[in-house]
Amino acid sequence: MYSLPSFATLGAMHKYSIFSLARNAMGYHEDWTEAWRSPAPQPSYDVVIVGGGGHGLATAYYLAKEHGVTKVAVLEKGWLGGGNTGRNTTIIRSNYLWDESAALYEKSLQLYEGLSRDLNYNIMLSQRGVLNLAHTEHDLKEMSRRVHAIRLNGIDSDILSPAQVKAAVPIIDISPDARYPVLGASLQKRGGVARHDAVAWGFARAADSRGVDIIQNCEVTGIRRQGGRVEGVDTTRGFIAAKKVGVVVAGHASVLADMAGLRLPIESHPLQALVSEPIKPVIHTVVMSNTVHVYVSQSDKGELVIGAGIDAYTSYAQRGSFHIIEGQMGALIELFPIFSRLRMLRQWGGIVDVCPDASPIISKTPVEGLYFNCGWGTGGFKATPGSGWVFAHTVANDAPHPIAAPFALDRFTTGALIDEHGAAAVAH
Amino acid sequence: MTRQQFRLAEGGRIDRDRPLSFRFNGRAYQGYAGDTLASALLANGVHLVGRSFKYHRPRGIFSAGAEEPNAIIQLETGTRSQPDLRATQVELYEGLRAKSVNCWPSVRFDLAAINSRLAPLFPAGFYYKTFMWPGRAWHLYEAVIRRMAGLGVAPTGPDPDRYEKTHIHADVLVAGGGPAGLAAALAAARAGARVILADEQSAFGGQLLGNGESVDGKPGAEWAAAAAAELVDLPDATLLPRTTVIGYFDDNYLTLCERVTDHLGPAAPPELPRQRLWKVRARHVVLATGAHERPLVFQGNDRPGVMLASAAQSYVNRYAVRPGRRAVLCANNDSAYRAALDLQEAGVEIAAIADLRPAPDGAGVEAARAQGIEVLPGQAVVATQGGRHLTGVEIAPLSEDGNALAGPSSTEKCDLLCVSGAWNPAVHLFSQSRGKLRYDEGLACFVPGRSVQAERSAGACNGRFALADCLAEGHAAGTAAAAAAGHGDDSGPVPKAEAEPVGAIRAVPCVPSRSGRANKHFLDLQNDVTAADVALAAREGYRSVEHTKRYTTLGMGTDQGKTSNVTGLSVLAAALGRPVPEVGTTTFRPPYTPVTFGTIAGRDVGDLADPARMTPMHHWHVQVGAVFEDVGQWKRPYCYPRQGESKREAVDRECLAVRNAVGILDASTLGKIDIQGPDARKLLNMVYTNAWNKLEVGRCRYGLMLGEDGMIFDDGVTSRLAEDRYLMTTTTGNAARVLEWLEEWLQTEWPDWRVYCTSVTEQFATMTICGPKARDLLAELVDGLDLDPAAFPFMSWRAAAVAGVPARIFKISFTGENSYEINVPANYGMAVWSAIMNAGEKYGITPFGTEAMHVLRAEKGFIMVGQETDGTITPHDLGMDWAVSKTKDFLGKRSLARADTTRAGRKQLVGLLTEAADAVLPEGGQIVSELARKPPMDMIGHVTSSYYSAALGRSIALALIKGGRDRGGETVHVPLLDGSSIAATVTEPRFYDSEGERLRG
């Protein structure tokens, strides 16, 4: 009863639907085929993508789908989606201040909006809205600036009064004598959450069906170059030749760059997150507060998914740091007094690669045929399809996608930074 | 009230003299002190306590401890309500009220049980395959799914209880107070070590409380009580009952959660916290966390009435409750036989023991046979019968490889089925400590392998299941830990127990069914994950154990898979045809059992959540009715509205008072850093963009600070107090960051410089008096200080007594008026403020807040960091080249020469005057050259500051606009959120007294 089916043949992917589900129910679901194959690596590929997270898999998918590049391998040192794709708090939004960022994240949100159907895999995009709270006069001014800019970029954004915030999130404390009273909020209605694992799996399945080889448990140990050109990668499963190599390894980009003799302007920090035990729904939208460093949403299972802050020190340890969440639970309870008696079920950490301007790097490198997509900091999940879209273009054409152009490495030399530190983090 | 018809007449660790009344699902019951809610329910014959999450199948009490997946209840109602507790861990108290969660209208009749009928359509991960049609309809499906979400309900209001934290160091922390933990704690404490012993239960003894074994010739529970008593008497031992070690972090840092009053219910003394978080730094840790019994995986193994064998034994021995009348046991190891004997002795009829092993032998087996219990070797329960409660089981022989049935099945009537699939060491804390697990083939479980921290495992959590071994290993671990912590080895005798050989086990990952299918073989009882689900995951390629977990939700319930993880991955390994250790485990994450957010927050809630900083004059501001704003952690008066006055009117009045008479501002919140040492000037030269070589003692200078990227980071006035001493001021919000910035450079790049920086923000009260009458007012309060501008010029400071208090007076201005910043020791702040207010009365002195200050400085075109700057603005962008030295080096200088910082078309500071004088632009409004009918529109800049200026009788604004300095006179537009727009003309960024005559006084 446990025998495995033979590998699905390419292109013969089972289409997922309520009908196929019903049909398979009659066979006790014993006829489903693999969502993706597990092939042995071939000796050479046109493109090798290093990193089997959401961004890497999306890149491979769009390379195959949009650019006809199908001789592609995605190499993953562990299991697909095991890095930040499977560790984030699943928030999706495009309410960014700067034009460059807005274009990138909005592209991503638009792709997300059609992704379940495009991939034939329900990624459960739930556009229940994202609220960003303002707690001070300074926050209000920043919020106003942001909302005005977002609107003129053609992206949805609204300002809510404290009473409107209360109506949207009845459990929030908006009393004026709260330590950080809620003075208002911005709302992106199209924002929300998606099922993070499903994004990785959906891209993997769709990329696989277009011929992409997804190779797990294959760690890249070196990047071979010859005369300023990339030749391929050394891996724990041997050398794999490649005309082009795209590196998409959140939390480890500097290490891979070092293999190619490059230094990236990146610091890697642990970021903390946690979930509560499941309770009946009490919160519909995503609520974020920069001032008190907390963001929270409630999953369809009923768990409160709570993001905390980053550890001040640099580290590659993917573990929960207790003191970080300790410092933030007080703020959380201030905002949501009924949370006090709810219980934390799990805490964990992920490693975020942070650039000096808190914007990503999507770029060619001084090594010909080697491309990097990294530095997404704390906000990479929302960018997954957009990131893959523009990176696939960049790799396929050896020229940046127009949306990706401002995010090239040379901005750290020219000074054309895209500072997304939340624009002005100080008050007079 | 029902009688306790399943309570034994005697025995158990309950107090029959203290009956307790409680209600469950609205019905009244009685139990005894010493009961858990679960044992009290069983005493009353209540097995059906919950419904599973996905299929809403009936669920009964399955365990007697922290591993319970089924008996999830809501305790109490209102603000003290607590969702998702395990009935097996809730101690009974008088008046307790609890109910089942996630079922409607009742646990007996749950409408959502329809899901179970649809189960064929709902295999693992079904939702990834459907709900995609039409288009974006997921939110419609989701709305339905969300109605099914969650278990219990959140409390209805703020938590009335209090939570505490304690920090403590220990030589030896012992996690778990069963036989191994007690032996370890005794050994370490006798040797003189400072010991903390924590156990999650109300009493020490662990399994000894429930399994009837003896230690040193005494009944186990008695020995445990004596051991705990000895520990209490030892000078350096701390005993923490009802305390769970929940987290094990780096450097032997552990977190413990103590439930101080939960067991008392409403009788809890109000002076006690509800729960306490212990944060322990231990030299050495002994993990004695015991083991969880593993269920067996067979068809219909989820019915109420199916229970872990050790749990049934606990209910009989510890709680004097018969969990059934007629029992069948199904086991693959020896430990269940003791349970069978104890159950039989308590009057439970033992119908049979189906033992998966072909030829079980050993003392327990022989004893059972001697008691007339039928042992069925090589057989297993292959199906169960019943609806809301078990009524019978089918037993059949297994084939040699365990993958098929080897003969016809027989039916046995029973209302209790005890299962034992051997034991899983509780390696959670060991794994959290980053220790590497090892798979033990013989025990068919993971045991601690290589340690990473100063820790050792002892007893059942180390795979030593025999009591004698637990005691010996615990004792040895305690002795070694004490020695490692620098104590002797005088650890007393090793506690002894009868050595009983433990027989082999027969691991069968999944007991076959007649149909060959496994879709009712439950692994995760809470989340309804079956063996068929895991096989499906494997078939579909979700083969990493993490993929399987996430795809099927195996082990993701509130029990975090304590009874399902290892059985699940055995099924996965079988499905993949790979050995279990190769499949590996998922990561064990803290906490071991859930912990309230309140406990994690502790006292850092309410007024103590990020305590507000207040100036020495704060209470005065409150008394006169100031409206406050939060600036960083500070509370600052925003304005001082009078009776009937709006905020805008108050600000206008305050501004006019400053321009026409005199105003006073509490400026105490501005950051102040005392910089001393021979290299102080060198430091200023590096951190500020302008030159500091020629600043004389007694003079003040404005400076801009840049980040390494050349962008403005802070500004402020620094004064030379003495030859080697300066006082730097910073913005309120940046005070700490600036000090960190200075320290970072001094400590990492210039460690040899002799200069020291000290924050003195809170040591001084600062009050700024400004306006045309400020000088006259000050003259009344100081003696012997010549205030004539020739003697006390702008940008200088003097020491003098103000109202008799030694003060530093800085003649600097942020409002554009003649202005004196008076600094006095903080304790004198209120006295001096009062003196100024009294003396100022005849001049019409008016306190003004931050908003008036902002208006006044904007009229002058003075920038405000955080408003005119946002981390992307250079001094050149603001037209402040005058503040940037061309000759000397400073932090950020090189970045100012980068291509993008020198390019044309950067945003530059300008003024904006709206066409309609009373139209006030929104701050943050975006600026366009040309209006389009609708977005998108090209933005050329944004409004950074915008106010109505009472002095000018019109609105004013500052803005950053691309190439702004070349756009003088141009008309630009600010589109508003309501679709309208405001037109404005680009001007110089100065609106008032552009020559600066007034501020020189």
HADDOCK unambig.tbl for C-alpha pairs under 7 A between the chains (distance, minus, plus):
assign (segid A and resid 1 and name CA) (segid B and resid 516 and name CA) 6.89 0.50 0.50
assign (segid A and resid 2 and name CA) (segid B and resid 535 and name CA) 6.39 0.50 0.50
assign (segid A and resid 2 and name CA) (segid B and resid 575 and name CA) 4.57 0.50 0.50
assign (segid A and resid 3 and name CA) (segid B and resid 575 and name CA) 6.69 0.50 0.50
assign (segid A and resid 4 and name CA) (segid B and resid 539 and name CA) 5.67 0.50 0.50
assign (segid A and resid 5 and name CA) (segid B and resid 539 and name CA) 6.74 0.50 0.50
assign (segid A and resid 16 and name CA) (segid B and resid 129 and name CA) 4.77 0.50 0.50
assign (segid A and resid 16 and name CA) (segid B and resid 130 and name CA) 6.47 0.50 0.50
assign (segid A and resid 17 and name CA) (segid B and resid 129 and name CA) 5.60 0.50 0.50
assign (segid A and resid 17 and name CA) (segid B and resid 130 and name CA) 4.81 0.50 0.50
assign (segid A and resid 18 and name CA) (segid B and resid 130 and name CA) 5.24 0.50 0.50
assign (segid A and resid 21 and name CA) (segid B and resid 121 and name CA) 6.49 0.50 0.50
assign (segid A and resid 22 and name CA) (segid B and resid 121 and name CA) 6.10 0.50 0.50
assign (segid A and resid 25 and name CA) (segid B and resid 120 and name CA) 5.33 0.50 0.50
assign (segid A and resid 25 and name CA) (segid B and resid 121 and name CA) 5.66 0.50 0.50
assign (segid A and resid 32 and name CA) (segid B and resid 540 and name CA) 6.52 0.50 0.50
assign (segid A and resid 33 and name CA) (segid B and resid 539 and name CA) 6.67 0.50 0.50
assign (segid A and resid 33 and name CA) (segid B and resid 540 and name CA) 5.51 0.50 0.50
assign (segid A and resid 34 and name CA) (segid B and resid 539 and name CA) 6.09 0.50 0.50
assign (segid A and resid 34 and name CA) (segid B and resid 540 and name CA) 3.77 0.50 0.50
assign (segid A and resid 34 and name CA) (segid B and resid 541 and name CA) 4.99 0.50 0.50
assign (segid A and resid 35 and name CA) (segid B and resid 540 and name CA) 5.29 0.50 0.50
assign (segid A and resid 35 and name CA) (segid B and resid 541 and name CA) 5.91 0.50 0.50
assign (segid A and resid 36 and name CA) (segid B and resid 541 and name CA) 6.42 0.50 0.50
assign (segid A and resid 79 and name CA) (segid B and resid 544 and name CA) 6.39 0.50 0.50
assign (segid A and resid 116 and name CA) (segid B and resid 132 and name CA) 6.48 0.50 0.50
assign (segid A and resid 117 and name CA) (segid B and resid 132 and name CA) 6.37 0.50 0.50
assign (segid A and resid 121 and name CA) (segid B and resid 128 and name CA) 5.53 0.50 0.50
assign (segid A and resid 121 and name CA) (segid B and resid 129 and name CA) 5.80 0.50 0.50
assign (segid A and resid 122 and name CA) (segid B and resid 127 and name CA) 6.84 0.50 0.50
assign (segid A and resid 122 and name CA) (segid B and resid 128 and name CA) 4.45 0.50 0.50
assign (segid A and resid 122 and name CA) (segid B and resid 129 and name CA) 6.05 0.50 0.50
assign (segid A and resid 122 and name CA) (segid B and resid 130 and name CA) 6.50 0.50 0.50
assign (segid A and resid 122 and name CA) (segid B and resid 132 and name CA) 6.08 0.50 0.50
assign (segid A and resid 123 and name CA) (segid B and resid 128 and name CA) 6.68 0.50 0.50
assign (segid A and resid 124 and name CA) (segid B and resid 138 and name CA) 6.64 0.50 0.50
assign (segid A and resid 126 and name CA) (segid B and resid 139 and name CA) 6.14 0.50 0.50
assign (segid A and resid 136 and name CA) (segid B and resid 629 and name CA) 6.80 0.50 0.50
assign (segid A and resid 136 and name CA) (segid B and resid 630 and name CA) 5.79 0.50 0.50
assign (segid A and resid 137 and name CA) (segid B and resid 629 and name CA) 6.89 0.50 0.50
assign (segid A and resid 141 and name CA) (segid B and resid 923 and name CA) 6.06 0.50 0.50
assign (segid A and resid 141 and name CA) (segid B and resid 924 and name CA) 6.00 0.50 0.50
assign (segid A and resid 142 and name CA) (segid B and resid 924 and name CA) 6.64 0.50 0.50
assign (segid A and resid 144 and name CA) (segid B and resid 923 and name CA) 6.85 0.50 0.50
assign (segid A and resid 144 and name CA) (segid B and resid 924 and name CA) 5.10 0.50 0.50
assign (segid A and resid 144 and name CA) (segid B and resid 925 and name CA) 6.86 0.50 0.50
assign (segid A and resid 145 and name CA) (segid B and resid 923 and name CA) 6.91 0.50 0.50
assign (segid A and resid 145 and name CA) (segid B and resid 924 and name CA) 3.46 0.50 0.50
assign (segid A and resid 145 and name CA) (segid B and resid 925 and name CA) 5.67 0.50 0.50
assign (segid A and resid 145 and name CA) (segid B and resid 926 and name CA) 6.96 0.50 0.50
assign (segid A and resid 148 and name CA) (segid B and resid 924 and name CA) 6.97 0.50 0.50
assign (segid A and resid 148 and name CA) (segid B and resid 925 and name CA) 5.74 0.50 0.50
assign (segid A and resid 148 and name CA) (segid B and resid 926 and name CA) 5.87 0.50 0.50
assign (segid A and resid 148 and name CA) (segid B and resid 977 and name CA) 6.78 0.50 0.50
assign (segid A and resid 149 and name CA) (segid B and resid 926 and name CA) 5.99 0.50 0.50
assign (segid A and resid 151 and name CA) (segid B and resid 935 and name CA) 6.95 0.50 0.50
assign (segid A and resid 152 and name CA) (segid B and resid 935 and name CA) 4.96 0.50 0.50
assign (segid A and resid 152 and name CA) (segid B and resid 936 and name CA) 4.96 0.50 0.50
assign (segid A and resid 152 and name CA) (segid B and resid 937 and name CA) 5.42 0.50 0.50
assign (segid A and resid 153 and name CA) (segid B and resid 935 and name CA) 6.27 0.50 0.50
assign (segid A and resid 153 and name CA) (segid B and resid 936 and name CA) 4.71 0.50 0.50
assign (segid A and resid 153 and name CA) (segid B and resid 937 and name CA) 6.52 0.50 0.50
assign (segid A and resid 154 and name CA) (segid B and resid 935 and name CA) 4.96 0.50 0.50
assign (segid A and resid 154 and name CA) (segid B and resid 936 and name CA) 4.67 0.50 0.50
assign (segid A and resid 179 and name CA) (segid B and resid 607 and name CA) 6.79 0.50 0.50
assign (segid A and resid 277 and name CA) (segid B and resid 558 and name CA) 6.01 0.50 0.50
assign (segid A and resid 278 and name CA) (segid B and resid 150 and name CA) 4.50 0.50 0.50
assign (segid A and resid 278 and name CA) (segid B and resid 151 and name CA) 5.64 0.50 0.50
assign (segid A and resid 279 and name CA) (segid B and resid 150 and name CA) 3.95 0.50 0.50
assign (segid A and resid 279 and name CA) (segid B and resid 151 and name CA) 4.92 0.50 0.50
assign (segid A and resid 279 and name CA) (segid B and resid 152 and name CA) 4.95 0.50 0.50
assign (segid A and resid 279 and name CA) (segid B and resid 153 and name CA) 5.28 0.50 0.50
assign (segid A and resid 279 and name CA) (segid B and resid 154 and name CA) 6.50 0.50 0.50
assign (segid A and resid 280 and name CA) (segid B and resid 149 and name CA) 5.80 0.50 0.50
assign (segid A and resid 280 and name CA) (segid B and resid 150 and name CA) 4.21 0.50 0.50
assign (segid A and resid 280 and name CA) (segid B and resid 151 and name CA) 6.03 0.50 0.50
assign (segid A and resid 280 and name CA) (segid B and resid 152 and name CA) 6.09 0.50 0.50
assign (segid A and resid 280 and name CA) (segid B and resid 153 and name CA) 5.26 0.50 0.50
assign (segid A and resid 281 and name CA) (segid B and resid 149 and name CA) 6.74 0.50 0.50
assign (segid A and resid 281 and name CA) (segid B and resid 150 and name CA) 6.70 0.50 0.50
assign (segid A and resid 300 and name CA) (segid B and resid 145 and name CA) 6.87 0.50 0.50
assign (segid A and resid 300 and name CA) (segid B and resid 146 and name CA) 5.34 0.50 0.50
assign (segid A and resid 300 and name CA) (segid B and resid 149 and name CA) 5.77 0.50 0.50
assign (segid A and resid 301 and name CA) (segid B and resid 149 and name CA) 4.73 0.50 0.50
assign (segid A and resid 301 and name CA) (segid B and resid 150 and name CA) 5.65 0.50 0.50
assign (segid A and resid 302 and name CA) (segid B and resid 149 and name CA) 4.92 0.50 0.50
assign (segid A and resid 302 and name CA) (segid B and resid 150 and name CA) 4.06 0.50 0.50
assign (segid A and resid 303 and name CA) (segid B and resid 150 and name CA) 6.98 0.50 0.50
assign (segid A and resid 326 and name CA) (segid B and resid 600 and name CA) 5.44 0.50 0.50
assign (segid A and resid 326 and name CA) (segid B and resid 601 and name CA) 5.70 0.50 0.50
assign (segid A and resid 329 and name CA) (segid B and resid 597 and name CA) 6.35 0.50 0.50
assign (segid A and resid 329 and name CA) (segid B and resid 600 and name CA) 6.52 0.50 0.50
assign (segid A and resid 329 and name CA) (segid B and resid 601 and name CA) 4.97 0.50 0.50
assign (segid A and resid 330 and name CA) (segid B and resid 601 and name CA) 4.77 0.50 0.50
assign (segid A and resid 330 and name CA) (segid B and resid 604 and name CA) 5.20 0.50 0.50
assign (segid A and resid 330 and name CA) (segid B and resid 605 and name CA) 4.89 0.50 0.50
assign (segid A and resid 330 and name CA) (segid B and resid 609 and name CA) 5.67 0.50 0.50
assign (segid A and resid 331 and name CA) (segid B and resid 609 and name CA) 6.41 0.50 0.50
assign (segid A and resid 333 and name CA) (segid B and resid 605 and name CA) 6.98 0.50 0.50
assign (segid A and resid 334 and name CA) (segid B and resid 605 and name CA) 6.46 0.50 0.50
assign (segid A and resid 334 and name CA) (segid B and resid 606 and name CA) 6.56 0.50 0.50
assign (segid A and resid 337 and name CA) (segid B and resid 157 and name CA) 6.73 0.50 0.50
assign (segid A and resid 337 and name CA) (segid B and resid 158 and name CA) 4.68 0.50 0.50
assign (segid A and resid 337 and name CA) (segid B and resid 159 and name CA) 6.79 0.50 0.50
assign (segid A and resid 338 and name CA) (segid B and resid 154 and name CA) 6.67 0.50 0.50
assign (segid A and resid 338 and name CA) (segid B and resid 155 and name CA) 5.74 0.50 0.50
assign (segid A and resid 338 and name CA) (segid B and resid 156 and name CA) 6.61 0.50 0.50
assign (segid A and resid 338 and name CA) (segid B and resid 157 and name CA) 5.31 0.50 0.50
assign (segid A and resid 338 and name CA) (segid B and resid 158 and name CA) 5.06 0.50 0.50
assign (segid A and resid 338 and name CA) (segid B and resid 159 and name CA) 6.46 0.50 0.50
assign (segid A and resid 339 and name CA) (segid B and resid 597 and name CA) 6.75 0.50 0.50
assign (segid A and resid 340 and name CA) (segid B and resid 159 and name CA) 6.06 0.50 0.50
assign (segid A and resid 340 and name CA) (segid B and resid 596 and name CA) 6.49 0.50 0.50
assign (segid A and resid 340 and name CA) (segid B and resid 597 and name CA) 5.08 0.50 0.50
assign (segid A and resid 340 and name CA) (segid B and resid 598 and name CA) 4.35 0.50 0.50
assign (segid A and resid 341 and name CA) (segid B and resid 82 and name CA) 6.25 0.50 0.50
assign (segid A and resid 341 and name CA) (segid B and resid 159 and name CA) 6.75 0.50 0.50
assign (segid A and resid 341 and name CA) (segid B and resid 596 and name CA) 5.37 0.50 0.50
assign (segid A and resid 341 and name CA) (segid B and resid 597 and name CA) 6.34 0.50 0.50
assign (segid A and resid 341 and name CA) (segid B and resid 598 and name CA) 6.03 0.50 0.50
assign (segid A and resid 342 and name CA) (segid B and resid 154 and name CA) 6.94 0.50 0.50
assign (segid A and resid 342 and name CA) (segid B and resid 596 and name CA) 5.32 0.50 0.50
assign (segid A and resid 342 and name CA) (segid B and resid 597 and name CA) 6.12 0.50 0.50
assign (segid A and resid 343 and name CA) (segid B and resid 594 and name CA) 5.44 0.50 0.50
assign (segid A and resid 343 and name CA) (segid B and resid 595 and name CA) 4.83 0.50 0.50
assign (segid A and resid 343 and name CA) (segid B and resid 596 and name CA) 3.87 0.50 0.50
assign (segid A and resid 343 and name CA) (segid B and resid 597 and name CA) 5.59 0.50 0.50
assign (segid A and resid 344 and name CA) (segid B and resid 594 and name CA) 5.27 0.50 0.50
assign (segid A and resid 344 and name CA) (segid B and resid 595 and name CA) 5.31 0.50 0.50
assign (segid A and resid 344 and name CA) (segid B and resid 596 and name CA) 5.99 0.50 0.50
assign (segid A and resid 344 and name CA) (segid B and resid 597 and name CA) 6.28 0.50 0.50
assign (segid A and resid 345 and name CA) (segid B and resid 558 and name CA) 6.72 0.50 0.50
assign (segid A and resid 345 and name CA) (segid B and resid 591 and name CA) 6.66 0.50 0.50
assign (segid A and resid 345 and name CA) (segid B and resid 594 and name CA) 4.77 0.50 0.50
assign (segid A and resid 346 and name CA) (segid B and resid 589 and name CA) 6.05 0.50 0.50
assign (segid A and resid 346 and name CA) (segid B and resid 590 and name CA) 5.74 0.50 0.50
assign (segid A and resid 346 and name CA) (segid B and resid 591 and name CA) 6.04 0.50 0.50
assign (segid A and resid 347 and name CA) (segid B and resid 589 and name CA) 6.42 0.50 0.50
assign (segid A and resid 347 and name CA) (segid B and resid 590 and name CA) 5.95 0.50 0.50
assign (segid A and resid 348 and name CA) (segid B and resid 589 and name CA) 6.71 0.50 0.50
assign (segid A and resid 414 and name CA) (segid B and resid 898 and name CA) 5.34 0.50 0.50
assign (segid A and resid 414 and name CA) (segid B and resid 899 and name CA) 4.87 0.50 0.50
assign (segid A and resid 414 and name CA) (segid B and resid 900 and name CA) 5.27 0.50 0.50
assign (segid A and resid 415 and name CA) (segid B and resid 898 and name CA) 5.88 0.50 0.50
assign (segid A and resid 415 and name CA) (segid B and resid 899 and name CA) 6.66 0.50 0.50
assign (segid A and resid 415 and name CA) (segid B and resid 900 and name CA) 5.11 0.50 0.50
assign (segid A and resid 415 and name CA) (segid B and resid 901 and name CA) 6.39 0.50 0.50
assign (segid A and resid 416 and name CA) (segid B and resid 900 and name CA) 5.26 0.50 0.50
assign (segid A and resid 419 and name CA) (segid B and resid 872 and name CA) 6.82 0.50 0.50
assign (segid A and resid 423 and name CA) (segid B and resid 870 and name CA) 5.14 0.50 0.50
assign (segid A and resid 423 and name CA) (segid B and resid 871 and name CA) 6.68 0.50 0.50
assign (segid A and resid 424 and name CA) (segid B and resid 866 and name CA) 5.03 0.50 0.50
assign (segid A and resid 424 and name CA) (segid B and resid 869 and name CA) 6.78 0.50 0.50
assign (segid A and resid 424 and name CA) (segid B and resid 870 and name CA) 3.87 0.50 0.50
assign (segid A and resid 424 and name CA) (segid B and resid 871 and name CA) 5.85 0.50 0.50
assign (segid A and resid 425 and name CA) (segid B and resid 866 and name CA) 6.82 0.50 0.50
assign (segid A and resid 426 and name CA) (segid B and resid 733 and name CA) 5.54 0.50 0.50
assign (segid A and resid 426 and name CA) (segid B and resid 734 and name CA) 6.23 0.50 0.50
assign (segid A and resid 426 and name CA) (segid B and resid 866 and name CA) 5.18 0.50 0.50
assign (segid A and resid 427 and name CA) (segid B and resid 631 and name CA) 6.21 0.50 0.50
assign (segid A and resid 427 and name CA) (segid B and resid 632 and name CA) 6.75 0.50 0.50
assign (segid A and resid 427 and name CA) (segid B and resid 732 and name CA) 6.80 0.50 0.50
assign (segid A and resid 427 and name CA) (segid B and resid 733 and name CA) 4.84 0.50 0.50
assign (segid A and resid 427 and name CA) (segid B and resid 866 and name CA) 5.48 0.50 0.50
assign (segid A and resid 428 and name CA) (segid B and resid 731 and name CA) 5.13 0.50 0.50
assign (segid A and resid 428 and name CA) (segid B and resid 732 and name CA) 5.32 0.50 0.50
assign (segid A and resid 428 and name CA) (segid B and resid 733 and name CA) 5.74 0.50 0.50
assign (segid A and resid 428 and name CA) (segid B and resid 864 and name CA) 6.67 0.50 0.50
assign (segid A and resid 428 and name CA) (segid B and resid 865 and name CA) 6.34 0.50 0.50
assign (segid A and resid 428 and name CA) (segid B and resid 866 and name CA) 6.67 0.50 0.50
